[in-house]
Amino acid sequence: MAYRKRVFLNPISLGAPSFIQAIADDSDEGTYKLGNYVLIIADCHRNIMLEFCLANEKQRKVSLDKIDRLVKVVNEFREAVHAEAKLIENPARAQST
């Protein structure tokens, strides 16, 4: 089952093209091992492309570990940013606790 998605991260009104794009080719029920499995993260003029090779057992393990670590760090970063945003919105409340 192929997966393709691109989501813009900034409102278009900012004029700063920031997006995440994910591409996962169909393996034809596991028979095709050389598909493209790519995650692209772009912000203004910078972008990174992360590849996740599934061609053999070792590469599949490395790729699955890589995406799991990435998701873990992104989720932890999200929690930290939300916590800091709350403190910035109401610094007096943070000092009283």
MODELLER restraints for C-alpha pairs under 7 A, 6 or more apart:
rsr = mdl.restraints
at = mdl.atoms
rsr.add(forms.Gaussian(group=physical.xy_distance, feature=features.Distance(at['CA:1:A'], at['CA:26:A']), mean=4.70, stdev=0.5))
rsr.add(forms.Gaussian(group=physical.xy_distance, feature=features.Distance(at['CA:2:A'], at['CA:24:A']), mean=5.56, stdev=0.5))
rsr.add(forms.Gaussian(group=physical.xy_distance, feature=features.Distance(at['CA:2:A'], at['CA:25:A']), mean=4.65, stdev=0.5))
rsr.add(forms.Gaussian(group=physical.xy_distance, feature=features.Distance(at['CA:2:A'], at['CA:26:A']), mean=4.26, stdev=0.5))
rsr.add(forms.Gaussian(group=physical.xy_distance, feature=features.Distance(at['CA:3:A'], at['CA:23:A']), mean=5.77, stdev=0.5))
rsr.add(forms.Gaussian(group=physical.xy_distance, feature=features.Distance(at['CA:3:A'], at['CA:24:A']), mean=4.92, stdev=0.5))
rsr.add(forms.Gaussian(group=physical.xy_distance, feature=features.Distance(at['CA:3:A'], at['CA:25:A']), mean=6.46, stdev=0.5))
rsr.add(forms.Gaussian(group=physical.xy_distance, feature=features.Distance(at['CA:4:A'], at['CA:22:A']), mean=5.63, stdev=0.5))
rsr.add(forms.Gaussian(group=physical.xy_distance, feature=features.Distance(at['CA:4:A'], at['CA:23:A']), mean=4.71, stdev=0.5))
rsr.add(forms.Gaussian(group=physical.xy_distance, feature=features.Distance(at['CA:4:A'], at['CA:24:A']), mean=6.41, stdev=0.5))
rsr.add(forms.Gaussian(group=physical.xy_distance, feature=features.Distance(at['CA:5:A'], at['CA:21:A']), mean=5.57, stdev=0.5))
rsr.add(forms.Gaussian(group=physical.xy_distance, feature=features.Distance(at['CA:5:A'], at['CA:22:A']), mean=5.30, stdev=0.5))
rsr.add(forms.Gaussian(group=physical.xy_distance, feature=features.Distance(at['CA:5:A'], at['CA:23:A']), mean=6.80, stdev=0.5))
rsr.add(forms.Gaussian(group=physical.xy_distance, feature=features.Distance(at['CA:6:A'], at['CA:19:A']), mean=6.80, stdev=0.5))
rsr.add(forms.Gaussian(group=physical.xy_distance, feature=features.Distance(at['CA:6:A'], at['CA:20:A']), mean=5.64, stdev=0.5))
rsr.add(forms.Gaussian(group=physical.xy_distance, feature=features.Distance(at['CA:6:A'], at['CA:21:A']), mean=4.11, stdev=0.5))
rsr.add(forms.Gaussian(group=physical.xy_distance, feature=features.Distance(at['CA:6:A'], at['CA:22:A']), mean=6.42, stdev=0.5))
rsr.add(forms.Gaussian(group=physical.xy_distance, feature=features.Distance(at['CA:7:A'], at['CA:19:A']), mean=5.50, stdev=0.5))
rsr.add(forms.Gaussian(group=physical.xy_distance, feature=features.Distance(at['CA:7:A'], at['CA:20:A']), mean=5.48, stdev=0.5))
rsr.add(forms.Gaussian(group=physical.xy_distance, feature=features.Distance(at['CA:7:A'], at['CA:21:A']), mean=6.43, stdev=0.5))
rsr.add(forms.Gaussian(group=physical.xy_distance, feature=features.Distance(at['CA:8:A'], at['CA:18:A']), mean=5.78, stdev=0.5))
rsr.add(forms.Gaussian(group=physical.xy_distance, feature=features.Distance(at['CA:8:A'], at['CA:19:A']), mean=4.16, stdev=0.5))
rsr.add(forms.Gaussian(group=physical.xy_distance, feature=features.Distance(at['CA:8:A'], at['CA:20:A']), mean=6.56, stdev=0.5))
rsr.add(forms.Gaussian(group=physical.xy_distance, feature=features.Distance(at['CA:9:A'], at['CA:18:A']), mean=5.27, stdev=0.5))
rsr.add(forms.Gaussian(group=physical.xy_distance, feature=features.Distance(at['CA:9:A'], at['CA:19:A']), mean=5.01, stdev=0.5))
rsr.add(forms.Gaussian(group=physical.xy_distance, feature=features.Distance(at['CA:10:A'], at['CA:16:A']), mean=6.87, stdev=0.5))
rsr.add(forms.Gaussian(group=physical.xy_distance, feature=features.Distance(at['CA:10:A'], at['CA:17:A']), mean=6.86, stdev=0.5))
rsr.add(forms.Gaussian(group=physical.xy_distance, feature=features.Distance(at['CA:10:A'], at['CA:18:A']), mean=5.71, stdev=0.5))
rsr.add(forms.Gaussian(group=physical.xy_distance, feature=features.Distance(at['CA:16:A'], at['CA:44:A']), mean=5.28, stdev=0.5))
rsr.add(forms.Gaussian(group=physical.xy_distance, feature=features.Distance(at['CA:17:A'], at['CA:43:A']), mean=6.26, stdev=0.5))
rsr.add(forms.Gaussian(group=physical.xy_distance, feature=features.Distance(at['CA:17:A'], at['CA:44:A']), mean=5.17, stdev=0.5))
rsr.add(forms.Gaussian(group=physical.xy_distance, feature=features.Distance(at['CA:18:A'], at['CA:42:A']), mean=5.27, stdev=0.5))
rsr.add(forms.Gaussian(group=physical.xy_distance, feature=features.Distance(at['CA:18:A'], at['CA:43:A']), mean=4.16, stdev=0.5))
rsr.add(forms.Gaussian(group=physical.xy_distance, feature=features.Distance(at['CA:18:A'], at['CA:44:A']), mean=5.67, stdev=0.5))
rsr.add(forms.Gaussian(group=physical.xy_distance, feature=features.Distance(at['CA:19:A'], at['CA:41:A']), mean=6.03, stdev=0.5))
rsr.add(forms.Gaussian(group=physical.xy_distance, feature=features.Distance(at['CA:19:A'], at['CA:42:A']), mean=5.24, stdev=0.5))
rsr.add(forms.Gaussian(group=physical.xy_distance, feature=features.Distance(at['CA:19:A'], at['CA:43:A']), mean=6.56, stdev=0.5))
rsr.add(forms.Gaussian(group=physical.xy_distance, feature=features.Distance(at['CA:20:A'], at['CA:40:A']), mean=5.61, stdev=0.5))
rsr.add(forms.Gaussian(group=physical.xy_distance, feature=features.Distance(at['CA:20:A'], at['CA:41:A']), mean=4.52, stdev=0.5))
rsr.add(forms.Gaussian(group=physical.xy_distance, feature=features.Distance(at['CA:20:A'], at['CA:42:A']), mean=6.26, stdev=0.5))
rsr.add(forms.Gaussian(group=physical.xy_distance, feature=features.Distance(at['CA:21:A'], at['CA:39:A']), mean=5.83, stdev=0.5))
rsr.add(forms.Gaussian(group=physical.xy_distance, feature=features.Distance(at['CA:21:A'], at['CA:40:A']), mean=5.02, stdev=0.5))
rsr.add(forms.Gaussian(group=physical.xy_distance, feature=features.Distance(at['CA:21:A'], at['CA:41:A']), mean=6.52, stdev=0.5))
rsr.add(forms.Gaussian(group=physical.xy_distance, feature=features.Distance(at['CA:22:A'], at['CA:38:A']), mean=5.91, stdev=0.5))
rsr.add(forms.Gaussian(group=physical.xy_distance, feature=features.Distance(at['CA:22:A'], at['CA:39:A']), mean=4.63, stdev=0.5))
rsr.add(forms.Gaussian(group=physical.xy_distance, feature=features.Distance(at['CA:22:A'], at['CA:40:A']), mean=6.39, stdev=0.5))
rsr.add(forms.Gaussian(group=physical.xy_distance, feature=features.Distance(at['CA:23:A'], at['CA:36:A']), mean=6.78, stdev=0.5))
rsr.add(forms.Gaussian(group=physical.xy_distance, feature=features.Distance(at['CA:23:A'], at['CA:37:A']), mean=5.48, stdev=0.5))
rsr.add(forms.Gaussian(group=physical.xy_distance, feature=features.Distance(at['CA:23:A'], at['CA:38:A']), mean=5.17, stdev=0.5))
rsr.add(forms.Gaussian(group=physical.xy_distance, feature=features.Distance(at['CA:23:A'], at['CA:39:A']), mean=6.44, stdev=0.5))
rsr.add(forms.Gaussian(group=physical.xy_distance, feature=features.Distance(at['CA:24:A'], at['CA:36:A']), mean=5.86, stdev=0.5))
rsr.add(forms.Gaussian(group=physical.xy_distance, feature=features.Distance(at['CA:24:A'], at['CA:37:A']), mean=4.43, stdev=0.5))
rsr.add(forms.Gaussian(group=physical.xy_distance, feature=features.Distance(at['CA:24:A'], at['CA:38:A']), mean=6.60, stdev=0.5))
rsr.add(forms.Gaussian(group=physical.xy_distance, feature=features.Distance(at['CA:25:A'], at['CA:35:A']), mean=5.23, stdev=0.5))
rsr.add(forms.Gaussian(group=physical.xy_distance, feature=features.Distance(at['CA:25:A'], at['CA:36:A']), mean=5.47, stdev=0.5))
rsr.add(forms.Gaussian(group=physical.xy_distance, feature=features.Distance(at['CA:25:A'], at['CA:37:A']), mean=6.39, stdev=0.5))
rsr.add(forms.Gaussian(group=physical.xy_distance, feature=features.Distance(at['CA:27:A'], at['CA:33:A']), mean=6.14, stdev=0.5))
rsr.add(forms.Gaussian(group=physical.xy_distance, feature=features.Distance(at['CA:27:A'], at['CA:35:A']), mean=6.63, stdev=0.5))
rsr.add(forms.Gaussian(group=physical.xy_distance, feature=features.Distance(at['CA:33:A'], at['CA:54:A']), mean=6.19, stdev=0.5))
rsr.add(forms.Gaussian(group=physical.xy_distance, feature=features.Distance(at['CA:33:A'], at['CA:55:A']), mean=4.77, stdev=0.5))
rsr.add(forms.Gaussian(group=physical.xy_distance, feature=features.Distance(at['CA:34:A'], at['CA:55:A']), mean=5.56, stdev=0.5))
rsr.add(forms.Gaussian(group=physical.xy_distance, feature=features.Distance(at['CA:37:A'], at['CA:51:A']), mean=5.93, stdev=0.5))
rsr.add(forms.Gaussian(group=physical.xy_distance, feature=features.Distance(at['CA:37:A'], at['CA:52:A']), mean=5.20, stdev=0.5))
rsr.add(forms.Gaussian(group=physical.xy_distance, feature=features.Distance(at['CA:37:A'], at['CA:53:A']), mean=6.57, stdev=0.5))
rsr.add(forms.Gaussian(group=physical.xy_distance, feature=features.Distance(at['CA:38:A'], at['CA:49:A']), mean=6.68, stdev=0.5))
rsr.add(forms.Gaussian(group=physical.xy_distance, feature=features.Distance(at['CA:38:A'], at['CA:50:A']), mean=5.62, stdev=0.5))
rsr.add(forms.Gaussian(group=physical.xy_distance, feature=features.Distance(at['CA:38:A'], at['CA:51:A']), mean=4.61, stdev=0.5))
rsr.add(forms.Gaussian(group=physical.xy_distance, feature=features.Distance(at['CA:38:A'], at['CA:52:A']), mean=6.11, stdev=0.5))
rsr.add(forms.Gaussian(group=physical.xy_distance, feature=features.Distance(at['CA:39:A'], at['CA:49:A']), mean=5.73, stdev=0.5))
rsr.add(forms.Gaussian(group=physical.xy_distance, feature=features.Distance(at['CA:39:A'], at['CA:50:A']), mean=5.10, stdev=0.5))
rsr.add(forms.Gaussian(group=physical.xy_distance, feature=features.Distance(at['CA:39:A'], at['CA:51:A']), mean=6.54, stdev=0.5))
rsr.add(forms.Gaussian(group=physical.xy_distance, feature=features.Distance(at['CA:40:A'], at['CA:47:A']), mean=6.93, stdev=0.5))
rsr.add(forms.Gaussian(group=physical.xy_distance, feature=features.Distance(at['CA:40:A'], at['CA:48:A']), mean=5.66, stdev=0.5))
rsr.add(forms.Gaussian(group=physical.xy_distance, feature=features.Distance(at['CA:40:A'], at['CA:49:A']), mean=4.44, stdev=0.5))
rsr.add(forms.Gaussian(group=physical.xy_distance, feature=features.Distance(at['CA:40:A'], at['CA:50:A']), mean=6.32, stdev=0.5))
rsr.add(forms.Gaussian(group=physical.xy_distance, feature=features.Distance(at['CA:41:A'], at['CA:47:A']), mean=5.52, stdev=0.5))
rsr.add(forms.Gaussian(group=physical.xy_distance, feature=features.Distance(at['CA:41:A'], at['CA:48:A']), mean=5.43, stdev=0.5))
rsr.add(forms.Gaussian(group=physical.xy_distance, feature=features.Distance(at['CA:41:A'], at['CA:49:A']), mean=6.60, stdev=0.5))
rsr.add(forms.Gaussian(group=physical.xy_distance, feature=features.Distance(at['CA:42:A'], at['CA:48:A']), mean=6.44, stdev=0.5))
rsr.add(forms.Gaussian(group=physical.xy_distance, feature=features.Distance(at['CA:52:A'], at['CA:63:A']), mean=4.83, stdev=0.5))
rsr.add(forms.Gaussian(group=physical.xy_distance, feature=features.Distance(at['CA:53:A'], at['CA:59:A']), mean=5.74, stdev=0.5))
rsr.add(forms.Gaussian(group=physical.xy_distance, feature=features.Distance(at['CA:53:A'], at['CA:60:A']), mean=6.26, stdev=0.5))
rsr.add(forms.Gaussian(group=physical.xy_distance, feature=features.Distance(at['CA:53:A'], at['CA:63:A']), mean=6.14, stdev=0.5))
rsr.add(forms.Gaussian(group=physical.xy_distance, feature=features.Distance(at['CA:54:A'], at['CA:60:A']), mean=4.40, stdev=0.5))
rsr.add(forms.Gaussian(group=physical.xy_distance, feature=features.Distance(at['CA:87:A'], at['CA:94:A']), mean=5.98, stdev=0.5))
